[in-house]
């Protein structure tokens, strides 16, 4: 049995957009996100995958537009028409603002679509797959912290965050144990949830609410019933435990520069049905997708450089910047920074998909931050030490500046005697 695990699509994300894609009529950053999803769908069709598990956060917002819903559904239907079963875990971005309202994924059960199962409760689900063989998924959607706290009894007013987290995890553990008791040992079982594991590392610049989340220890999922643990919520792909594999697949597309070095993709899992519980996993591997490249350049140009354009040209490397989302910082003088407007440099920058910014960090400002002046020094001595940091100032000019500074200081002191 072959299974795909992915998460955190975030359809609707438009930051760093360059406008509308003329071919689709969609925002071109949304097209980036859909293109990586298309790669996954095509892989599933070509490789005869039996089941696709999506571990939450289909959309950027909890109230997706009809267009975004259509684009998501269109790709799911490609899978189901090929008899590939799909399990959708409800993530925090899929949750409604108010309790009692429908999630962004609730439309699929109401449409009574074959082969799509929405996992919106902590419970054991049994799905039929393309091969005709069943599989069990113990699913855990995003559960609001407030609703979990309301289930706790005898909470002290001065309870620490750590103790509160322990009580929440214990409550969820009790619920999980009840579902584990229902597991049929003759059928493979996978856990999938949208949640936070305390050992997980994040890479996004965007503020995430992880610090306020209740957090599971990775060992919480090391249970003999699970062949594989498919997680969503954290955008950085990572393997937290090897046996059973506890894995965040990460997002399919880069969100911001914090994710510029992340390799984006999805996981493919192979299970051998004939083997015993806990021994069915044959392999798992990461399949990389062509996510949009983010390139950040920090270019240092010494003040005495005769040809700053050559340094910028060499650092930018026109092959790497092509079709990327780029951000450039130049550490130099204002005069050298103007080289960014050289026609040759502009030609290289035009190859970027989106140029976020070009910023100047003055070398003098950078040096000022590194100057350490003792509080015991007098004003004149401090000013002299400050001037020593500017190597480009010759001795004669330094003396004139120091003499001028002394005049101002003496004049101030005489006025305030």
Backbone torsions as a table, in degrees:
resi	resn	phi	psi	omega
1	UNK	NA	132.1	-178.0
2	UNK	-113.2	129.9	-173.5
3	UNK	-128.8	141.4	172.7
4	UNK	-107.6	137.6	175.6
5	UNK	-122.2	123.3	174.3
6	UNK	-147.7	172.7	-177.6
7	UNK	-162.2	172.8	169.0
8	UNK	52.7	62.0	176.8
9	UNK	-70.2	-45.9	179.6
10	UNK	54.7	48.6	176.2
11	UNK	-64.0	131.5	-178.1
12	UNK	114.2	-4.4	-179.6
13	UNK	-76.9	122.3	-173.5
14	UNK	-122.3	8.6	179.1
15	UNK	-63.1	142.9	-177.3
16	UNK	66.9	32.7	178.8
17	UNK	-82.3	146.0	176.6
18	UNK	-108.4	12.2	177.6
19	UNK	120.6	-156.0	-175.0
20	UNK	-94.5	135.7	173.8
21	UNK	-76.9	120.0	-173.1
22	UNK	-66.5	-29.6	-177.3
23	UNK	-72.1	-40.2	-175.4
24	UNK	-104.4	-20.3	-175.3
25	UNK	78.9	6.6	179.6
26	UNK	-99.7	159.5	172.4
27	UNK	-56.8	136.6	-172.6
28	UNK	-68.9	-21.1	173.9
29	UNK	-75.7	-33.9	174.9
30	UNK	-63.7	-36.7	176.9
31	UNK	-60.9	-39.1	176.3
32	UNK	-56.2	-46.9	-178.4
33	UNK	-65.5	-40.8	-179.7
34	UNK	-70.1	-33.2	179.6
35	UNK	-63.1	-41.4	179.0
36	UNK	-68.5	-34.3	175.9
37	UNK	-64.9	-39.7	177.8
38	UNK	-61.0	-38.4	177.8
39	UNK	-60.1	-41.7	178.5
40	UNK	-64.6	-46.8	-178.7
41	UNK	-60.7	-45.1	-179.9
42	UNK	-63.0	-39.1	178.2
43	UNK	-63.0	-44.5	-179.1
44	UNK	-60.5	-40.0	-179.2
45	UNK	-70.7	-42.8	-177.2
46	UNK	-72.0	-34.6	-174.8
47	UNK	-95.2	8.3	175.5
48	UNK	56.7	48.6	-179.5
49	UNK	-71.0	145.0	-178.1
50	UNK	-89.9	-33.9	-172.6
51	UNK	-149.3	139.8	173.6
52	UNK	-118.3	124.5	177.1
53	UNK	-108.2	119.5	176.1
54	UNK	-105.4	117.3	-171.6
55	UNK	-92.3	32.9	167.1
56	UNK	103.4	157.2	-178.5
57	UNK	71.3	70.4	177.8
58	UNK	-71.5	-36.0	-172.8
59	UNK	-122.9	163.6	175.6
60	UNK	-70.9	-39.5	-177.2
61	UNK	-116.5	157.0	-179.9
62	UNK	-73.4	-13.8	177.6
63	UNK	-119.2	73.3	-176.5
64	UNK	-66.9	152.0	177.5
65	UNK	-72.2	163.7	177.9
66	UNK	-61.0	-34.3	179.4
67	UNK	-63.6	-45.2	-179.6
68	UNK	-65.8	-39.2	177.3
69	UNK	-64.0	-39.7	-179.8
70	UNK	-63.4	-43.5	-178.1
71	UNK	-66.0	-37.5	177.6
72	UNK	-67.3	-49.2	-177.7
73	UNK	-63.8	-37.6	-179.2
74	UNK	-57.1	-41.1	-178.3
75	UNK	-76.7	-34.5	176.0
76	UNK	-65.0	-38.2	-179.3
77	UNK	-66.2	-31.4	175.2
78	UNK	-60.4	-39.4	179.6
79	UNK	-69.9	-48.2	-175.1
80	UNK	-69.0	-30.5	176.7
81	UNK	-66.6	-22.8	175.2
82	UNK	-92.0	14.0	180.0
83	UNK	64.1	22.9	175.3
84	UNK	-87.6	122.9	179.0
85	UNK	-74.5	146.9	-178.9
86	UNK	-129.6	129.4	173.9
87	UNK	-112.0	125.2	-177.7
88	UNK	-112.8	115.4	175.7
89	UNK	-86.9	134.8	178.1
90	UNK	-77.4	121.7	178.6
91	UNK	-99.3	176.6	-178.0
92	UNK	-65.1	-31.1	177.4
93	UNK	-76.3	-13.7	178.4
94	UNK	-92.6	-8.5	-176.3
95	UNK	-79.9	142.9	177.2
96	UNK	-71.5	160.0	179.2
97	UNK	-66.7	-33.6	-178.9
98	UNK	-117.5	140.5	179.2
99	UNK	-61.8	139.0	178.7
100	UNK	101.9	-21.0	177.7
101	UNK	-82.8	161.9	-178.6
102	UNK	-71.4	149.2	173.2
103	UNK	-79.1	169.1	179.7
104	UNK	-68.5	-13.0	-179.0
105	UNK	-102.7	-5.3	-175.1
106	UNK	-67.3	-13.1	179.9
107	UNK	-66.3	-27.9	-175.1
108	UNK	-69.7	-44.4	175.6
109	UNK	-63.2	-34.5	-179.0
110	UNK	-69.0	-25.8	178.3
111	UNK	-82.0	-7.6	177.5
112	UNK	55.0	45.0	-179.5
113	UNK	-80.2	133.4	176.7
114	UNK	-67.5	147.3	172.1
115	UNK	71.9	7.9	174.5
116	UNK	-116.1	122.8	178.5
117	UNK	-119.1	123.2	176.5
118	UNK	-95.6	122.9	-178.9
119	UNK	-98.1	100.2	-176.6
120	UNK	-119.4	9.2	177.0
121	UNK	-137.8	152.6	174.2
122	UNK	-77.5	97.5	-179.7
123	UNK	-162.2	171.6	178.8
124	UNK	-89.5	128.1	179.1
125	UNK	-116.3	143.6	173.3
126	UNK	-117.3	125.1	-177.0
127	UNK	-119.3	144.9	168.5
128	UNK	-87.2	143.8	-177.7
129	UNK	-112.8	175.1	-176.9
130	UNK	-57.2	-37.3	-177.6
131	UNK	-72.8	-9.9	-177.2
132	UNK	93.2	-6.2	179.1
133	UNK	-91.4	139.0	179.3
134	UNK	-80.5	159.7	173.1
135	UNK	-142.5	149.2	177.1
136	UNK	-103.7	136.7	173.1
137	UNK	-123.5	119.2	172.0
138	UNK	-90.2	105.3	-171.0
139	UNK	-100.7	143.1	174.9
140	UNK	-132.5	101.2	175.9
141	UNK	-70.5	174.7	173.3
142	UNK	-64.4	126.7	179.2
143	UNK	-115.8	124.0	-177.8
144	UNK	-59.1	137.3	179.9
145	UNK	-60.4	-38.4	-178.7
146	UNK	-61.8	-39.9	-178.7
147	UNK	-70.6	-30.8	176.6
148	UNK	-71.4	-40.5	179.7
149	UNK	-63.0	-36.3	-179.3
150	UNK	-65.8	-19.4	179.1
151	UNK	-86.4	-11.1	-179.3
152	UNK	-83.5	148.2	178.2
153	UNK	-116.5	153.4	176.6
154	UNK	57.0	46.9	176.3
155	UNK	-82.3	125.7	178.4
156	UNK	-74.5	147.2	-179.1
157	UNK	-64.7	-33.1	-176.5
158	UNK	-97.3	22.5	-178.8
159	UNK	-62.9	138.9	179.3
160	UNK	-78.8	159.3	178.3
161	UNK	-60.6	-38.2	-179.8
162	UNK	-63.0	-45.1	-179.7
163	UNK	-68.7	-35.9	177.5
164	UNK	-64.0	-42.6	178.8
165	UNK	-60.2	-41.9	179.5
166	UNK	-61.9	-41.5	-179.9
167	UNK	-66.4	-39.8	178.8
168	UNK	-63.8	-46.7	-179.2
169	UNK	-63.5	-37.9	178.1
170	UNK	-63.8	-40.2	177.5
171	UNK	-61.5	-44.3	179.3
172	UNK	-68.7	-35.4	177.7
173	UNK	-62.2	-40.8	178.2
174	UNK	-61.6	-43.2	178.9
175	UNK	-65.9	-39.9	-179.5
176	UNK	-64.0	-42.5	-179.6
177	UNK	-60.4	-38.0	178.3
178	UNK	-62.3	-38.9	179.8
179	UNK	-74.8	-36.1	178.7
180	UNK	-62.1	-31.4	179.3
181	UNK	-65.0	-19.0	-179.2
182	UNK	-91.5	-6.2	-175.2
183	UNK	-64.5	131.1	175.4
184	UNK	-86.9	112.9	-174.1
185	UNK	-64.7	-18.6	-178.9
186	UNK	-83.2	-6.4	-179.4
187	UNK	-119.4	135.5	178.8
188	UNK	-57.7	146.4	179.3
189	UNK	-130.6	130.3	177.4
190	UNK	-120.2	139.9	171.5
191	UNK	-95.2	138.9	172.6
192	UNK	-142.1	132.9	-178.7
193	UNK	-152.7	158.8	175.3
194	UNK	-109.8	104.3	-168.0
195	UNK	-165.4	177.8	-178.6
196	UNK	-114.4	128.2	173.1
197	UNK	-103.4	132.2	-171.8
198	UNK	-63.2	-26.8	-180.0
199	UNK	-82.1	-6.1	-175.7
200	UNK	-68.9	145.7	177.0
201	UNK	-106.4	141.4	177.3
202	UNK	-111.4	158.3	179.6
203	UNK	-130.8	-7.7	-174.8
204	UNK	-73.3	146.2	173.0
205	UNK	-79.0	-27.2	-177.3
206	UNK	-65.9	137.0	-179.2
207	UNK	-64.2	121.7	175.7
208	UNK	-110.7	154.1	-176.1
209	UNK	-87.0	19.7	-173.7
210	UNK	-58.4	-37.8	-179.6
211	UNK	-59.9	-27.2	-178.5
212	UNK	-96.4	-5.1	-178.9
213	UNK	-73.1	155.9	164.6
214	UNK	-77.6	141.3	-171.3
215	UNK	-124.3	136.9	178.2
216	UNK	-93.8	141.1	167.3
217	UNK	-72.4	146.5	-177.8
218	UNK	-58.3	-34.0	-178.5
219	UNK	-65.5	-16.1	177.4
220	UNK	-54.9	-31.6	-173.9
221	UNK	-96.3	-1.1	-179.8
222	UNK	-79.7	77.8	-176.2
223	UNK	-122.2	140.8	-175.6
224	UNK	-64.0	-21.5	-179.2
225	UNK	-70.4	-24.1	-172.8
226	UNK	-93.1	130.7	172.8
227	UNK	-83.2	-28.5	-174.2
228	UNK	-161.3	147.6	178.7
229	UNK	-120.4	112.7	-174.5
230	UNK	-103.8	109.4	-174.3
231	UNK	-110.3	154.4	172.8
232	UNK	-137.1	164.8	176.0
233	UNK	122.5	-43.5	177.3
234	UNK	-91.0	131.4	-172.6
235	UNK	-79.5	-15.2	-178.0
236	UNK	-90.1	122.7	177.4
237	UNK	-63.2	130.6	179.7
238	UNK	-162.9	146.6	176.4
239	UNK	-103.7	114.5	-174.5
240	UNK	-89.6	-35.8	177.3
241	UNK	-139.9	145.6	-178.7
242	UNK	-86.7	-32.6	-174.6
243	UNK	-138.8	109.5	-9.4
244	UNK	-70.0	157.9	179.3
245	UNK	-60.5	120.4	175.2
246	UNK	-107.8	109.4	-165.6
247	UNK	-132.7	131.3	163.1
248	UNK	-90.7	121.7	178.6
249	UNK	-74.3	-21.1	-175.7
250	UNK	77.1	170.6	179.6
251	UNK	-75.5	158.4	178.7
252	UNK	-79.7	-26.9	-176.7
253	UNK	-126.0	148.4	177.5
254	UNK	-71.4	137.8	-179.1
255	UNK	-92.2	-44.3	-175.3
256	UNK	-155.6	-173.4	-174.8
257	UNK	-69.2	-19.3	174.6
258	UNK	-63.5	-22.1	-178.5
259	UNK	-104.2	14.2	-172.7
260	UNK	-61.5	-28.9	-178.6
261	UNK	-98.1	-2.1	-179.3
262	UNK	-73.9	138.4	173.1
263	UNK	-90.3	118.7	-174.3
264	UNK	-94.8	147.5	178.8
265	UNK	168.1	-155.7	-178.2
266	UNK	-141.9	168.1	-179.1
267	UNK	-108.0	144.1	174.7
268	UNK	-116.5	125.9	-176.6
269	UNK	-116.2	136.0	175.0
270	UNK	-116.7	131.9	-177.6
271	UNK	-123.6	137.0	176.4
272	UNK	-100.7	113.2	-170.9
273	UNK	-67.3	-30.1	-173.7
274	UNK	-72.3	-18.7	-176.1
275	UNK	-78.2	170.6	-176.5
276	UNK	-82.4	164.3	-179.5
277	UNK	-53.6	133.2	179.6
278	UNK	85.3	-7.0	-178.6
279	UNK	-123.0	12.6	-173.4
280	UNK	-84.5	-20.6	-176.3
281	UNK	-69.0	118.9	178.8
282	UNK	-89.8	-45.4	-177.5
283	UNK	-164.2	161.6	168.7
284	UNK	-147.3	144.1	-178.2
285	UNK	-150.3	154.7	178.5
286	UNK	-91.1	131.7	173.8
287	UNK	-108.7	118.6	-176.5
288	UNK	-80.2	142.4	174.3
289	UNK	-112.0	166.3	-177.2
290	UNK	-89.2	69.2	178.3
291	UNK	-69.7	154.7	179.1
292	UNK	-62.0	130.7	178.1
293	UNK	-75.4	138.3	171.6
294	UNK	-111.0	125.5	-178.5
295	UNK	-121.9	127.3	177.2
296	UNK	-118.0	125.0	-178.0
297	UNK	-116.2	125.0	172.4
298	UNK	-115.6	106.8	-171.4
299	UNK	-109.4	119.4	178.7
300	UNK	-97.6	122.8	178.9
301	UNK	-119.0	108.7	178.5
302	UNK	-56.7	150.1	-176.4
303	UNK	-62.8	-32.0	-176.1
304	UNK	-87.6	10.8	179.8
305	UNK	-67.7	132.6	-178.0
306	UNK	-83.9	-34.7	-176.5
307	UNK	-127.0	78.9	-178.2
308	UNK	-62.8	-29.2	-179.9
309	UNK	-59.4	-39.0	-178.7
310	UNK	-63.8	-37.7	179.3
311	UNK	-67.2	-45.7	-179.9
312	UNK	-61.8	-44.4	-178.4
313	UNK	-60.5	-44.8	-178.7
314	UNK	-64.3	-42.6	-176.8
315	UNK	-70.0	-38.0	-176.3
316	UNK	-66.9	-38.1	179.3
317	UNK	54.4	92.8	-171.6
318	UNK	-57.6	-27.1	179.2
319	UNK	-69.2	-38.9	-177.7
320	UNK	-74.4	-34.9	-174.8
321	UNK	-78.1	-17.7	-176.4
322	UNK	-57.8	128.7	177.2
323	UNK	62.3	15.6	-179.6
324	UNK	-99.2	167.1	168.5
325	UNK	-96.2	117.5	-167.6
326	UNK	-118.9	147.9	175.4
327	UNK	-137.0	130.8	-172.9
328	UNK	-126.4	131.5	172.7
329	UNK	-122.0	129.1	178.0
330	UNK	-112.0	122.7	177.5
331	UNK	-97.8	102.8	-177.2
332	UNK	-172.3	-157.5	176.9
333	UNK	-91.5	165.0	177.4
334	UNK	-61.8	-36.3	-178.7
335	UNK	-63.0	-46.6	-179.8
336	UNK	-69.2	-31.9	179.7
337	UNK	-61.4	-32.3	-179.5
338	UNK	-63.3	-14.7	177.7
339	UNK	-64.5	-15.4	178.4
340	UNK	-64.2	-20.6	-179.8
341	UNK	-92.2	4.1	176.5
342	UNK	-62.7	137.2	-178.1
343	UNK	-52.7	-36.9	180.0
344	UNK	-64.6	-40.7	179.7
345	UNK	-71.7	-40.8	178.4
346	UNK	-60.6	-35.4	179.0
347	UNK	-65.2	-40.1	177.8
348	UNK	-67.2	-44.9	-178.2
349	UNK	-64.4	-28.9	-178.9
350	UNK	-66.6	-15.9	179.8
351	UNK	-80.7	-13.1	177.4
352	UNK	-69.6	148.7	175.6
353	UNK	-68.2	-41.2	179.9
354	UNK	-152.6	122.9	176.7
355	UNK	-95.2	107.4	-175.6
356	UNK	-68.1	-50.2	-178.2
357	UNK	-167.6	154.3	166.9
358	UNK	-123.8	119.9	-174.6
359	UNK	-120.9	151.4	176.7
360	UNK	-108.2	129.8	168.0
361	UNK	-115.4	109.1	-177.4
362	UNK	-62.0	134.8	178.9
363	UNK	-59.2	-38.1	-179.4
364	UNK	-63.4	-39.5	179.2
365	UNK	-65.9	-38.9	179.8
366	UNK	-64.1	-39.9	-178.7
367	UNK	-68.7	-38.3	-178.7
368	UNK	-58.4	-37.3	-179.3
369	UNK	-65.1	-24.3	-176.7
370	UNK	-93.9	-7.2	-177.6
371	UNK	-74.3	129.2	178.6
372	UNK	-115.0	113.3	-178.5
373	UNK	-116.3	126.2	-178.5
374	UNK	-69.4	144.1	177.5
375	UNK	-67.6	-17.2	-177.9
376	UNK	-80.3	-15.8	179.3
377	UNK	-74.0	148.5	175.0
378	UNK	-77.4	174.7	-176.8
379	UNK	-63.0	-44.2	-178.1
380	UNK	-66.0	-45.5	178.9
381	UNK	-63.0	-38.1	178.6
382	UNK	-64.9	-41.5	179.0
383	UNK	-64.7	-38.7	179.3
384	UNK	-65.1	-42.5	179.0
385	UNK	-65.1	-37.6	177.1
386	UNK	-60.0	-44.3	-178.8
387	UNK	-66.2	-27.8	-179.5
388	UNK	-63.2	-21.4	-178.3
389	UNK	-76.7	-10.9	-179.1
390	UNK	-103.8	90.0	-174.2
391	UNK	-66.3	-22.6	-177.6
392	UNK	-76.3	-11.4	178.5
393	UNK	-85.4	121.8	-179.0
394	UNK	-74.9	168.6	-174.0
395	UNK	-60.6	-40.8	-177.9
396	UNK	-64.1	-44.8	179.9
397	UNK	-68.0	-38.3	178.9
398	UNK	-61.1	-41.0	-179.7
399	UNK	-64.1	-42.6	179.9
400	UNK	-62.4	-43.9	179.2
401	UNK	-63.5	-39.9	-179.6
402	UNK	-66.8	-41.9	178.7
403	UNK	-64.0	-40.8	179.2
404	UNK	-65.0	-40.3	178.1
405	UNK	-63.5	-41.2	179.9
406	UNK	-62.1	-40.0	179.0
407	UNK	-59.9	-46.4	-179.4
408	UNK	-63.3	-43.8	-179.1
409	UNK	-63.7	-45.3	179.9
410	UNK	-63.8	-39.8	179.1
411	UNK	-62.8	-41.9	178.6
412	UNK	-64.0	-45.5	-177.1
413	UNK	-65.2	-37.7	179.6
414	UNK	-65.8	-37.4	-179.7
415	UNK	-69.9	-23.8	-175.0
416	UNK	-109.2	17.1	176.6
417	UNK	-73.4	NA	NA
